[in-house]
Amino acid sequence: MLKLTKIFIILKLILLSSYAFSYQDFNILKAEVTGRSVILDNNIEKARRLALEDALYLSSLKGGAFVDGFSSVSKNTIINDQSIIKSDSKILDFKILEENKNNDHYEIKLLAIIGGKNNSFQCKEKPINISVFKPKLIFNHSLPSFVIRSMYEWNDFFIEKMEKNNQINLKKYDTFELDKIIKSSNNVEYDYSSNVNGIPLIDHGEYLVAPVYKVEPINSYKQVENPYDLAKYSIELNFFKGPNYRFFKTFVIDKEFQNRYQSNFQLISALTSKSKKEVNSDVISSINDGIIEMTKTFNCMPIEANLKLLNNSLYIDLGENHGLRNRQIGIIKKNYQSGLNSNLDTTVLFISEINENRSKLVPLNDKVKISELDRMKIQFIE
């Protein structure tokens, strides 16, 4: 009979996890399990610790596992077969529900929040709050006049398209220059007009942008195989996050187009060059695609906020207007030592109260000292 030895390795996933701090694409599972351990030499504390480890291991297996291993072979005969069961998930946090001493065993029942990578993750639509400020137009005077005049139409189309997007909540501050407001927010003496006329009220969860529209020639010399004059239209979007005007991300929407066919014969040049309507169609199509891509990028980003401790409760300045919902789970990436000597590097909270622009959160584990979570960043599972 072959000697079969099975080694069950309790991976302290909480110790070995290498996930980056991006949890919005996790599959989240809640599991209630009971861990047990034999009480030896009347050592209750050791039995309690082993029962907790057993419960955590069983919880991790609820999130999925795979079997690996190896065999020792001598003279074509397997003399030792060893297998390893590895968890394919991560315990995010847990709460002890019951503890009992049952005859010669110690039992711990716990509720665990388990996360595993979702390979089929799809970005979910969420509200996108954008405040758009006074734009800047940059163009080269060597371009045909109809191209320069068309810029204003393209810019209007871009704003109109964002206004009609069901996900984008757009506020327009056409008379305010964003760069001056950012400097004014740090130095009230910088810009007199901004301080006299007032600075727009920017809330948490808002993105601020002052579009830069450009049209410029891109070919400095003519080639036989490319006798067209080419131009490039671009919309540069440098987004900042409110209310602290912190730089966030840059998007660029651009399109190259042919604006004129060079010929010594004016009739040939006119007949072979693209019309204003054709150029407009090319650029507008690019703007449509750019807004779709920009919206998709926002949808794929996790909702994050900083916790605030008020009257011994935790709040964030985000709510339903930002895509959050009641009972939604959020995760804090941190190194927190509980009284049970576990090394969980995450703490789970959930929304207990919510309105349009504020949410109250409570930790899953009631042993967590919420004062230690003040001003920490939380990321929400969608």
Secondary structure, 3 states (H helix, E strand, C coil): CCCECCECCCCCHHHHCCCCCCCCCEEEEEEEEEEEEECCCCCHHHHHHHHHHHHHHHHHHHCCEEEEEEEEEECCEEEEEEEEEEECCEEEEEEEEEEEEECCEEEEEEEEEEEEECCCCCCCCCCEEEEEECCEEEECCCCCHHHHHHHHHHHHHHHHHHHHCCCEEEEEECCCCHHHHHHHHHCCCCCHHHHHHCCCCCCCCEEEECCEEEEEECCCCCECCECEEEEEEEEEEEEEECCCCEEEEEEEEEEEEEEEECCCCHHHHHHHCCCHHHHHHHHHHHHHHHHHHHHHHHHCCCCEEECEEECCEEEECCCHHHCCCCCCEEEEECCCCCCCCCCCCEEEEEEEEECCCCEEEEECCCCCCHHHHCCCEEEECC
